[in-house]
Amino acid sequence: MKNQTLSENLIYQRKLKGFTQEELSDKTTVTVRTIQRIEKGDVQPHLQTVRLLATGLGIEVDDLLVLDDPKEETIQRKWMLLIHGSPFFGLIIPLANVLFPLFIWISKANGNKIYDEHGRAVVNFHITLNVLLLISLLTFFIIPGFNFFFTGGIFLFGIIVSIINVSSALNKQTCKYPLSIPFLKPKKD
């Protein structure tokens, strides 16, 4: 069982105890949807969530979560912070909001699904923002004065979405960047 993933361990332990996802949810404060997402491997839950699930199943946390290196979670959090936080350099250095996460994504994505997905999402979002900003600046010649509000709205939207995603990536290991144009598409296996 040491080579299995958290999702495989959870499914195995839940079925071993004879629980449905709904029954396990009732025994814990973890929602059915969260259990489904963990079992699909869509998310990496907090250690607190793993503890709740282990308690509900009447097993040890180690039966669900096998860490080869206890520092791995800390290292992953730091990379997530860097991937999602580096676009803020774009407020100081032009195009850094795309280039910094792009370089991080290129260096970390190979062989790591989480870094690949998050890096791709960040880069796509910030390229989209830069395109919108360019359009906004070009509208100055068509509708002078209007572009001020449009440009300000784009900046504000980008900052708010980025802050939300930094928090979400660190706490839930998820991210959602709305209105992104998929310039970088996922590799097909």
N, C-alpha and C positions, 0 to 999 in steps of 0.2 A: 503494500500500500504506500510505501515511501515515495514511489515515482509518480503517483497519481496527483492530479490537480485538486484544488479546493472544491471545484464544482463536482468532480467525480466522487470525491470523498463524501460530500454532502448528500448526493444522490444515494450512494451506497449505504451510508449510515441511516438515512431517513427510511429507505426501503427495508433495511435490516430490522429497524424498530417497528415497521409496519405502518408508518405514518404517511398520510397524504400531505401535499404541500399546505392545504388548508388546516389540517390538524396540527402540523408543526407551527404554523402561524398562530394558531390559537394558544399553543403552549408558550409562545414567546411574544415579544412586542414587535417582531419582524413581520412586515406585510407579505402577503402571498406574492405580490408582484416582485418584491425584492428577492424572495426565495427563488422565484422563477428566473430572474435575471442572473442570480449567482449560479444556479444550476446550469444555465445556458453558457456561462462563462462570459457574459456581457459586462460584468462589473467585478471589481475586486473590493469586497466589503471591508469596512473598518474592523479593527480587531474587536471592538465592542460588539459589533453585530455577530462576529464569529463566536464570541463568548456566549451571547444570548442563544444562538443556535445550538452550541454544544450543551449548554445547560438544559435546553428544551429536549434535546435528544438523550440526556443523561450520560454524556461522554466527556472526555477531556478535550480541550482546545487542540491539543497536538494530534488528536484523531481526525480532525478536520483540516488543520493547517500545519503542514510540515515545512518548516523553514530550513533550507540548507545553510543559509547565512543570515543570522539575525539582523545584520546591518543592511540587508537588501532593501527592506521597506523604507528605511531612512534615505538610502541612496536614490531610490525611485522617487520619493517625495521631492528631493532636491532637484532632480532632473525635470520633474513635472513643473516645479516652480520656475525653473529656468526656461523651459519651453513656453509656458503660458505668460511668464512675466517679462521676458526679453523684449516683446514688442513695445513696451513702455519707453525703451531707448529711442524709439521713433519720434517721441516728443522733443528730443534734443538733437538727434542726428537724422537727417533726411533719409528715408527708405530703410532705416534700421528696423522698423516695425516688421518688415518682410525679411530682410537679409539675416538678422540675428537668429530668428527661429528657423529660417531655412537652413543655415549652416548647422544648427543643433540637430535638426531633423535629418539632414544628410548623414551626419556622423553617428546618430543613435538609432535610426529607424531600421537598419539592416538587421534582421533577425529578432526584432522586438516589436511585437504587434501593438502594444500599448503606446510606445513612443512613436511608432509609425502613424497610428490613427490620430493621436493628439497633435503631433507636429504637422501633419497634413491639414488638419482642421484649422490650426492657427495660421499657417501660411496662406491657405485659401481665403480665410476671412480677411486677413490684412491686405492681400492683393486686391480683393474686392473693395475694401475701404479706399485704397489708393486710387483705384479706377473711378470710384464715386467722387473722390476729392478732385481728381483731374477734370471730370465732367462738370463738377460744381464751379471750378475755377474758369472753365471755358464758358460757362453760362454768364459770366460777368459781362461779356461783350453783347450778349443777347438781351439779358434782363438785369441791368445794373442794380445792385442793392439787394435783389432777391437771393443771390448766391451767398451773401453773408450769413443768412439764416440757414440755408441749406448746408453750407460748409460747417457752421457751428453745430448743427444737428448731427452731421456725420461724425465729427470729432467726439461729441458727447456720447453718441451711440457706441462708438468704438471703445471709448474708455469704460463705460458702464458694462458692456458685454465682456470686455477683457477682465475686469475686476471680478465679475460673477464667475467667470470660467477659471480664474486662478483659484478661487475658493473651492469651486466644485471639483477641480482636478485634484487638489490637495486632500479634500475630505472624502470625496466619493469616487475618485478616479474616473470621472465622466466629464464630458464637455459638450456644449451645444453652442455653435456659432451660427445664428440665424442669418439668412439672406446671403450666405457665402456662395460664390460661383466656384464650382469644383475644377479649378485649374489643374490641380494635382489629383489625379484619379488613383484609387487603390490599384495595386498590382493584381492581376488575375492569376490565380494559381494554376 
